[in-house]
């Protein structure tokens, strides 16, 4: 982090992005090799001139952010409204027209896909898909990603939510719905106990979480405490994209 131009912030969009990108970066799935630096930005909640270049190395998410921003006449792809739309979902997703998403998918993934699979992916836009992270997990990553496409991988890679039951040192005991297969189709199972990580070396992004809170989760990492609106949006867009994914399973 650079000390020059540093400023504390309530929660800038770039810092919200760090909260969700940190753990897959730590696992070396995406972004550059700057995990410790990302963690420091996230825990210190500081924005300076060194953060933006780090975030632009997340080439999986960045095109979606740019699409959402462009469609809604927002200059900064790391505007908090845009970042929230991508990871959790909000009204900005409705501002992305079907043709805009179709053309973005065709430009980005068209050469990697062939035949029926290409038609399936490009058909997701008119079927109601939005540029949301869980759409990418369920329908894009499963076809062009480098990770082995298993149900467990999809469940970890999607952004999910859980209700805090107990704070236990660096972990939380939560109740969370897992991704399951029912008659060959994706679904969310009933809430079940799970343990997730909230802190590394005594620090995390949701240190104030208490029993009864709802938190967002990514690769078993606690990203933030959710408001009722955010949780409802995440549940809605997850359900929508499970339904859309099931059309071509």
N, C-alpha and C positions, 0 to 999 in steps of 0.2 A: 504494500500500500504506500502511496505517496502522501507525505504530510501536507504538501502544498495543495490548496484548494479544497481540502477536506472539510466536510460539513456534516453534522449530525442530521438525521432525517427521521420523521415519524415512521414511515416505511415507503421508500421510493420503489417504483416498479422494478428497478434493477436489483434491489435487495430482495424483493419477493421472488424474482427469478432465481436468485442464488439459493433461496430456501428449498426450491424444488430441484434445482440442477446439482446441488452439492453432492448428494449421495450417489447418483449414477456416475458423476465425475470421479468420486472417490473409488468407485468400483471399476473405473477406466472404461466406461461404456460410451462416454461422450465428452466433448470439450477438450481443452488443453490440459497440460500437466501442471496445474497451478492450484491443486486442491486446498492446500494449507492457506493460501492467500484468499481463496474464495471463502473459506471458513472464517477467517479473520474479518473480512468485509461483513459477512452475515451476522456474526456475533457482536461486532462493534457498532453495526448499523451506521456505517459511514460510507458516503459516496464521494469519490474523487475521480480525477482524470484517468486513473489506471484501471478502473472497473470495466468501463464499456468495451475496451479491446478484449478483455478476458471473456466477456459474455458473447461476443461475436464469434468466438470459436465454437460455440454450440450450434453447429451447422444443421443439426436435425431440427431444432426448434425455431431457429431464426427465420427461415422462410415463412413459417406460419405466422409469426409475430409481424413480419413485414406485410403480409397479406391482410391481416386484421387491421393493422394501422392504416394502410393505404385505402382500404375499402371504407374506413370511417373518417378519412381526412385528418388523421393524427400523424404528426411528423415523426415522433419518436417511437420506434418499435418496442422500446422498454418503458413506455408510459405505463403507469400502474394499471390503468383500465385494460390495456392490451395484454399485459402479462397475466392479469387475473382471468381474462377471457380465455386465454390459451390453456392455462393449467386447471382452472376451476369451472369456467364458463360464466358468461354474463351477456347482457343485451347487445354487446358489440358483435357477437357472432351472427346475429340476424342481419347485420349490415353487410355481410359478405354475400354477394349474389352467387347463385348457382353457377353461372358461367365463369365467374372469377375463380371459384374453387376448382371447377373442372379444368380450366386452362392452366392453373397453377400445378395441379396434379399431373396433367399431361406433360407440361414442360419439365417438371422435376423427375418424374418416375416413368414417363412413357417409354424411354429407351431401355429401361431395366425389366419391363414386363412384356409378355407376349400373349397373343391369342386371347383366349377367354379370360385369363387372369387380368389382362390389361383392360378388357371391356368391363369386367367386374369392378375394378378399382375406379375407373373413370365414371362408372355408373353410380358411384356412391354419392356424388354431389347432387344429382337430381333425385336421389332416394332420400335426401334430407340431411346428409352429413354436414358437419361444420368443422372448421379448422381448430379442433380441440385436441389436446394431448391424447385423450383416451380413444378418439377416432384413429389417431396415428398408431396407437398400440394395437387395437383390435383389427384394423383393416389394412394398414400400410406396412408397419414393422413386421407383421407376420408373413409378409410376402417379399420384402426387400431388405429386412434387417439382417445383421450379422450374428445376432445371438440365436441360439437354438430356440425354436418356437415351441415352447411347452406351455401348458396351462399355468404352471407355477411362474414361469417367466412373465407371461402376460399379466398375471395377478400382481406380481411385484412391480412391474414397469408402469402399470396404470396408476394414476393418482386415486387413492381411495380415502375413506374416512372411518373414524372409529370413535367410540365414546369412552372417555377415560374412566376406568374403574378404580385405579389406585396408582399413586406415584411411588415408585420403588427405586430410589437412587437414580442412576442414569437411565433407567427404563420406565416405561409406562405399561401397566396392565390395561388393556383395552378390550372392548367388544367390537368385532369387525366382521363384515360380510366378505367371505372369500368368493373368488370367481370359481364356478363349478360348471360341469357339463351335465345337462339333463336331457336325455334322449338325443344326444349328439348336438345339442345347442348350448350356447353360453348362457349363463344365468348367475345371479348373485344368491349365494346360500344364506341360511339364517345367521343372525349374529352369533359369533363364537369367540371364546377367549383367545387372546393373542398377546404377545409381548413385543414391544417395539422400543427402539433406541431413541432417547430424547436428548442425550448429552454425550459429548466426547471431552474428556479431561475437564469435567465439571461445567461445560458450557454447551448451549444449544440454541435453537431458534424459537423454542416455545417453553422457556424455563418457568413461566408463570402458570402453565397448565395445571389444573386441579381436577379432582374427581367430579364427574358430571359434565366437563367440557367435551366438545367435539373437536377432534384434531384431524388434519390432513396428513396422509402417509404416502411415502414414495420409497420403495425398496426398504421397507421396515424402518424408515427414518421419519421422525415427527417434524413436519415442515412448519406448521403454524396452527394456532387455535382458530377455528372457523366461527364466523358469525352464522346465525340461522339462515340468512340469505345465501351466503357462500355454500353452506352445506346443501341447501335445497337445489342450488344451481348445479353443484357437482353431481348430486344424485340424479338430477334430471338428465344432464348431458351424458352421464354414464349409461343410464337406462336407454336413452335414445340410440347411442352408438353400439350397445349390445344388440339391440333390435336390428339395426342396419347391418352389423356384421353377420348376424344369423341368416340373413337373406342369401348369403353366398357360402355358407359353411357346407 
